[in-house]
C-alpha cells in the first residue's frame, strides 16, 4: 500500500513501504543487491554508471518531471522510494511518469522534522527524494553521508552541497494543441549533467519528457547524447 504520512519520525516504523523494504533487504533480493539502480534508457547516458549508484546524491534542477522519471525504472524493478517535503507532488503525476506508486511513500509535510524523517527513510528505502530549501548545508552533508553509509540514493529537488551528479532541465517546449485547442501531448527539454569524479565531464541530451505516449524518449536522432558546451 502506498503511504502518505505525517511526522513525527517515530511513526515511520509503521509505514508499509519502510517496513516492507527492510524485510526485502534482509532477504537480499536481486533488486536490493544491485549496486546501481536502473533508470529509463533515455536518461541512462546522463549518469556516470548508466544508472543511480547506491550511496550517491543527485541534485535535480528545473522541476519535478526529471525527478519522477528517475524513480520510474527503479520502482518498477522492485525498489522502494519515498518523497519528503513536496506536497504538490501527487500519486497521479508520479504514475504518469511510470513510477510504481505501490512502492512509493509520501511525506508531504515533515516540517522541522524533515532531517529526522529523511534520515529514517534512508535507513529503510532505496531512493529518497526531498525538497532541500530549509536544510542547512551541514545537515545536507550529514544526510548525504547517511545515504552513502546505507547504500541509498538521495535525490534533491534543487541545489545540494557536494552532490555527486547535478541534472539541470532547460528549454521546455510543449506541443500538441492544433488550431488553438486540444491537449498538450509532449514536451521537449534539454537536460545537462555534470558532477564529480566519473561525472566531471558535462554531457547533455535533448528528450521528450514526456513523449506523446507518456514515456521518456530521445528527441534527436542517434546519437542524442553529446558533450555539453558553454
C-alpha positions as CSV (number, residue, x, y, z in Angstrom):
1,X,0.0,0.0,0.0
2,X,1.3,3.5,-0.8
3,X,1.7,5.5,2.3
4,X,1.1,9.2,2.9
5,X,2.3,10.0,6.4
6,X,3.0,12.9,8.8
7,X,5.7,13.3,11.4
8,X,7.0,12.6,14.0
9,X,9.8,10.4,12.8
10,X,9.0,7.7,15.3
11,X,5.8,6.9,13.4
12,X,7.8,5.9,10.3
13,X,8.2,2.4,11.6
14,X,4.5,1.9,10.8
15,X,5.0,2.8,7.2
16,X,4.1,-0.1,5.0
17,X,6.8,0.8,2.5
18,X,9.5,1.2,5.0
19,X,8.9,-1.9,6.9
20,X,8.5,-4.0,3.7
21,X,11.7,-2.5,2.3
22,X,13.6,-3.6,5.4
23,X,12.3,-7.1,5.1
24,X,13.2,-7.3,1.5
25,X,16.7,-6.1,2.3
26,X,17.1,-8.8,5.0
27,X,16.2,-11.4,2.4
28,X,18.8,-10.0,-0.1
29,X,16.5,-9.8,-3.1
30,X,18.1,-9.1,-6.5
31,X,16.8,-5.6,-6.6
32,X,18.3,-4.8,-3.2
33,X,21.7,-6.3,-4.1
34,X,22.2,-4.2,-7.2
35,X,25.0,-1.6,-6.9
36,X,23.4,0.6,-9.5
37,X,19.6,1.2,-9.6
38,X,18.2,1.3,-13.2
39,X,16.8,4.4,-14.9
40,X,14.8,4.7,-18.2
41,X,17.2,4.3,-21.2
42,X,16.8,7.9,-22.3
43,X,18.3,9.1,-19.0
44,X,21.0,6.4,-18.7
45,X,23.6,8.2,-20.7
46,X,23.5,11.2,-18.4
47,X,24.6,9.2,-15.4
48,X,28.2,8.0,-14.9
49,X,27.2,4.4,-14.5
50,X,24.1,4.5,-16.7
51,X,22.0,4.4,-13.5
52,X,21.7,5.6,-10.0
53,X,24.7,4.4,-7.9
54,X,23.8,3.4,-4.4
55,X,25.2,5.8,-1.9
56,X,25.1,8.8,-4.3
57,X,23.4,12.1,-4.1
58,X,21.8,13.6,-7.2
59,X,20.6,17.2,-7.4
60,X,17.8,17.9,-9.9
61,X,17.2,21.4,-11.1
62,X,14.2,22.7,-13.2
63,X,11.1,21.0,-11.9
64,X,9.9,17.6,-10.7
65,X,9.5,15.8,-14.0
66,X,13.1,14.6,-14.2
67,X,13.0,13.5,-10.6
68,X,9.9,11.4,-11.2
69,X,11.4,10.0,-14.3
70,X,14.4,8.9,-12.3
71,X,12.2,7.0,-9.9
72,X,10.3,5.1,-12.6
73,X,12.6,2.3,-13.6
74,X,13.9,1.6,-10.1
75,X,10.4,1.2,-8.5
76,X,9.2,-0.9,-11.5
77,X,12.2,-3.1,-10.9
78,X,11.3,-3.7,-7.3
79,X,13.0,-0.9,-5.4
80,X,11.2,1.3,-2.8
81,X,11.1,5.1,-2.9
82,X,9.9,8.0,-0.7
83,X,9.3,11.6,-1.4
84,X,9.6,14.1,1.5
85,X,8.5,17.7,1.8
86,X,7.0,18.1,-1.6
87,X,3.2,18.5,-1.0
88,X,2.5,19.5,-4.6
89,X,3.7,16.1,-5.9
90,X,0.9,13.6,-6.1
91,X,0.4,10.0,-7.0
92,X,-1.3,10.7,-10.3
93,X,1.7,12.7,-11.6
94,X,4.1,10.0,-10.4
95,X,2.1,7.3,-12.1
96,X,2.1,9.3,-15.4
97,X,5.9,9.2,-15.4
98,X,5.9,5.4,-14.8
99,X,6.5,5.3,-11.1
100,X,5.2,2.2,-9.4
101,X,3.1,4.0,-6.8
102,X,2.6,0.9,-4.8
103,X,6.3,1.2,-3.9
104,X,6.2,4.9,-3.1
105,X,5.8,6.6,0.3
106,X,4.8,10.3,0.5
107,X,5.6,12.5,3.5
108,X,4.3,15.9,2.3
109,X,4.6,18.0,5.4
110,X,7.5,16.9,7.6
111,X,8.1,20.4,9.0
112,X,11.0,20.9,11.2
113,X,11.4,17.1,11.4
114,X,12.5,16.9,7.7
115,X,16.1,15.8,8.6
116,X,14.9,13.1,11.0
117,X,12.3,11.8,8.6
118,X,14.7,11.8,5.7
119,X,17.3,10.1,7.8
120,X,14.9,7.4,9.0
121,X,13.8,6.7,5.4
122,X,17.3,6.4,4.1
123,X,17.7,3.5,6.6
124,X,14.7,1.7,5.0
125,X,14.2,2.5,1.4
126,X,16.3,2.6,-1.8
127,X,15.6,6.1,-3.0
128,X,14.6,9.2,-1.0
129,X,13.6,12.4,-2.8
130,X,13.3,15.6,-0.9
131,X,12.8,19.4,-1.1
132,X,16.0,20.9,0.4
133,X,15.1,24.6,0.8
134,X,15.0,24.6,4.5
135,X,18.1,22.5,5.1
136,X,21.3,23.9,6.4
137,X,24.4,22.8,4.4
138,X,25.8,20.9,7.4
139,X,22.5,18.9,7.7
140,X,22.5,18.2,4.0
141,X,26.0,16.9,4.2
142,X,25.1,14.6,7.0
143,X,22.2,13.2,5.0
144,X,24.5,12.5,2.1
145,X,26.8,10.7,4.4
146,X,23.9,8.6,5.7
147,X,22.9,7.7,2.2
148,X,26.5,6.6,1.4
149,X,26.6,4.5,4.6
150,X,23.2,2.9,4.0
151,X,23.6,2.4,0.3
152,X,20.5,4.5,-0.6
153,X,20.1,7.1,-3.3
154,X,19.4,10.7,-2.2
155,X,17.6,12.8,-4.8
156,X,17.3,16.6,-4.2
157,X,14.7,18.8,-5.9
158,X,17.2,21.7,-6.1
159,X,20.7,22.6,-5.2
160,X,22.6,20.3,-2.8
161,X,26.1,20.9,-1.4
162,X,28.6,18.3,-2.7
163,X,26.1,16.5,-4.9
164,X,27.7,13.7,-6.9
165,X,25.7,14.5,-10.0
166,X,23.6,17.5,-11.0
167,X,20.9,17.4,-13.6
168,X,19.6,20.7,-15.0
169,X,16.4,20.7,-17.1
170,X,16.2,23.6,-19.6
171,X,14.4,24.8,-22.7
172,X,11.0,23.2,-22.1
173,X,8.6,23.5,-25.1
174,X,5.2,21.8,-25.2
175,X,3.4,20.6,-28.3
176,X,0.1,19.1,-29.0
177,X,-2.8,21.5,-29.5
178,X,-3.7,22.3,-33.1
179,X,-5.9,25.2,-34.4
180,X,-5.8,26.7,-30.9
181,X,-7.4,23.9,-29.0
182,X,-6.7,20.4,-27.8
183,X,-4.5,18.8,-25.2
184,X,-0.7,19.2,-24.6
185,X,0.8,15.9,-25.5
186,X,4.6,16.2,-25.5
187,X,7.4,18.4,-24.1
188,X,10.9,18.7,-25.4
189,X,13.6,19.5,-22.9
190,X,17.3,19.7,-22.7
191,X,19.0,18.1,-19.7
192,X,22.6,18.9,-18.8
193,X,24.5,16.7,-16.4
194,X,27.7,17.3,-14.6
195,X,29.2,16.4,-11.3
196,X,32.3,14.9,-9.5
197,X,34.5,12.0,-10.3
198,X,33.2,10.0,-13.2
199,X,30.5,12.6,-13.8
200,X,33.0,15.5,-14.1
201,X,32.7,15.7,-17.9
202,X,29.5,17.7,-18.7
203,X,27.0,16.0,-21.1
204,X,23.6,16.9,-22.3
205,X,20.6,15.2,-24.0
206,X,17.5,16.5,-25.7
207,X,14.5,14.5,-24.7
208,X,10.7,14.2,-24.9
209,X,9.7,14.4,-21.3
210,X,7.1,13.2,-21.6
211,X,6.6,11.9,-25.2
212,X,3.1,11.7,-26.6
213,X,2.7,8.2,-25.2
214,X,3.8,9.3,-21.7
215,X,7.3,7.8,-21.9
216,X,10.7,9.5,-21.8
217,X,12.4,9.2,-25.2
218,X,15.3,10.9,-27.1
219,X,14.1,13.9,-29.2
220,X,17.0,13.9,-31.6
221,X,18.3,11.1,-33.9
222,X,21.1,9.0,-32.5
223,X,23.5,10.0,-31.0
224,X,21.2,12.1,-28.8
225,X,23.9,12.4,-26.1
226,X,26.8,14.8,-26.6
227,X,29.3,16.7,-24.7
228,X,27.8,19.9,-23.3
229,X,29.2,23.2,-24.4
230,X,29.1,26.5,-22.6
